[in-house]
Amino acid sequence: MPLTPDWPGLRAHAMRLADMPLRQLMVADPERARDFSLRVGPIHACFARQRYDRDALAALFSLAAPLPDAFRRQFDGGRVNRSEDRPALHTALRSDLGHGAQAEAARRSARDARDRMAAMVADLESSDITDIVNIGIGGSDLGPRLAVQSLAEFDRGRFRTHFLFNADASGVQRLLPQLDPARTAVVLVSKSFGTQETLLNGGILKDWLAGRGRLYAISAATDAAIGFGVPADRVLPMWDWVGGRYSLWSAVGFTVALALGMRRFDELLAGAADMDRHVLESPPERNLAVWHALTLVWNRNVLGHATHAVLPYDERLDLLPDYLQQLVMESLGKTVREDDSASPVATVPVLWGATGTSSQHSFFQALHQGSDPVPADFIGVVTPAHRYPQSHSAVLANLLAQSEALANGSAGSSPQKHYPGGRPNSLLLLDALNPRSLGSLLAMYEHSVYALSVLWGVNAFDQWGVELGKRLAGSLLPVLAGERPVDAVEDPVTRALLGVIRARQAD
Ligand SMILES: O=P(O)(O)OC[C@H]1O[C@H](O)[C@H](O)[C@@H](O)[C@@H]1O
């Protein structure tokens, strides 16, 4: 049963704790820092700075009853994507925990694709190709770009990698002069092979290659990719049972494998598989994804916080907030439940964020003294990959200080200098940032998102909300190209704006 606004006792707990300073919760329960923490593989998670105590937490965990079965259903290939009547078997791309024919068949396809991908990586390595251009958007871009960027220390340097994602061709214009078409491999990543941005950039690059270099595609629409001009033996598969934002673990990670090598790519998958096992086999109270999801429910539905920040204290994780925005907001940005009823409770918070320490010098003022408390996930890395220990100590000191300051606040000498505190946050500390720990971290968020979708009763695996804008853009394209008159546009505001654009372009 999805959540309803009258969950037993939760609001009563929240009211009981409403006036209690977060600092007081620590004083009242000296074991809290230890007991509100969880270690899973390379991740130490700390929930001690959330606005709940043991009794409230116990009540919150009572919501987790449906989750173990729901996880099992997803891993086994149950049709958890109800609106499209499909399973969501991204877990079969990296672990062998799913039972039954569906999961087994998915694993077989995934293994075949991985082996073909490994052969293609080896073939490219022994070629004279120097540059890889990955073209995709959303789930066909953010995962590979995040992995390549955040794991740059593991890049073997065999290829230079580039990413084109936006319809805005400024990126293409800047990139092409740096490349030699004869030594460039273009990788088109598109599950649907119908995405406007990808086809636009792909078309430009295909013309520029003019038969030189190499063209690859990763797609579930193999025929469309071949029709576009990609040789059949250079098309790697995707499947309708993997959502774009859950697809890093598939051949969508081709560019990651080219940058880091297959061994590192397999480590990324192994890290995700470690988290899969943890999530599937741990009881809710010791289950990191469940605890993470319930904490979000507490902050969103019980305390009413409308936004949530992700604050990685490591510049290599610069793209993580963007990646999680798609994962969380595209999966959970829905208010109609799977049975078509309207959700009686709020669902996804606006997720946003940026790396510390730089964001401390931009938006942290509002986090400390703004009118809306913003719950946050602080993400830190214990051991750096560089040889500047003083800098790293500074980063960790700031991470710990900000988490503490937001939670505890401080009485000021004047109202202007008063820090109210009471701003809840969690910490996720990775031992080090490497393929395995990144895989575990991303998989944890995936499972947390799925748990939330079960609790809210929404489908985490469709994204109907993005279609209307695409349709409208498609109908405006001929007008902008001058093939249809502006007058044919129905909406008066769009019509007026098109008039302005036309007039300016004619100047
Ligand atoms: O991989 P593609 O089919 O090109 O899709 C790329 C992206 O575009 C769509 O608009 C969806 O909102 C995303 O979920 C998807 O990842």
Ligand as a Chemical Component Dictionary entry (heavy atoms), coordinates in Angstrom:
data_LIG
# 
_chem_comp.id                   LIG 
_chem_comp.type                 NON-POLYMER 
_chem_comp.pdbx_formal_charge   0 
_chem_comp.three_letter_code    LIG 
# 
loop_
_chem_comp_atom.comp_id 
_chem_comp_atom.atom_id 
_chem_comp_atom.alt_atom_id 
_chem_comp_atom.type_symbol 
_chem_comp_atom.charge 
_chem_comp_atom.model_Cartn_x 
_chem_comp_atom.model_Cartn_y 
_chem_comp_atom.model_Cartn_z 
_chem_comp_atom.pdbx_ordinal 
LIG O1 O1 O 0 18.779 7.225  -25.156 1  
LIG P1 P1 P 0 17.749 8.084  -25.825 2  
LIG O2 O2 O 0 16.614 7.278  -26.382 3  
LIG O3 O3 O 0 18.383 8.962  -26.869 4  
LIG O4 O4 O 0 17.122 9.015  -24.738 5  
LIG C1 C1 C 0 17.851 9.998  -24.088 6  
LIG C2 C2 C 0 17.047 10.650 -22.985 7  
LIG O5 O5 O 0 15.985 11.378 -23.538 8  
LIG C3 C3 C 0 14.666 11.337 -23.059 9  
LIG O6 O6 O 0 14.089 12.582 -23.240 10 
LIG C4 C4 C 0 14.439 10.876 -21.654 11 
LIG O7 O7 O 0 13.856 11.870 -20.858 12 
LIG C5 C5 C 0 15.667 10.332 -20.965 13 
LIG O8 O8 O 0 15.234 9.412  -20.012 14 
LIG C6 C6 C 0 16.603 9.662  -21.931 15 
LIG O9 O9 O 0 17.711 9.157  -21.225 16 
# 
loop_
_chem_comp_bond.comp_id 
_chem_comp_bond.atom_id_1 
_chem_comp_bond.atom_id_2 
_chem_comp_bond.value_order 
_chem_comp_bond.pdbx_ordinal 
LIG O1 P1 DOUB 1  
LIG P1 O2 SING 2  
LIG P1 O3 SING 3  
LIG P1 O4 SING 4  
LIG O4 C1 SING 5  
LIG C1 C2 SING 6  
LIG C2 O5 SING 7  
LIG C2 C6 SING 8  
LIG O5 C3 SING 9  
LIG C3 O6 SING 10 
LIG C3 C4 SING 11 
LIG C4 O7 SING 12 
LIG C4 C5 SING 13 
LIG C5 O8 SING 14 
LIG C5 C6 SING 15 
LIG C6 O9 SING 16 
# 
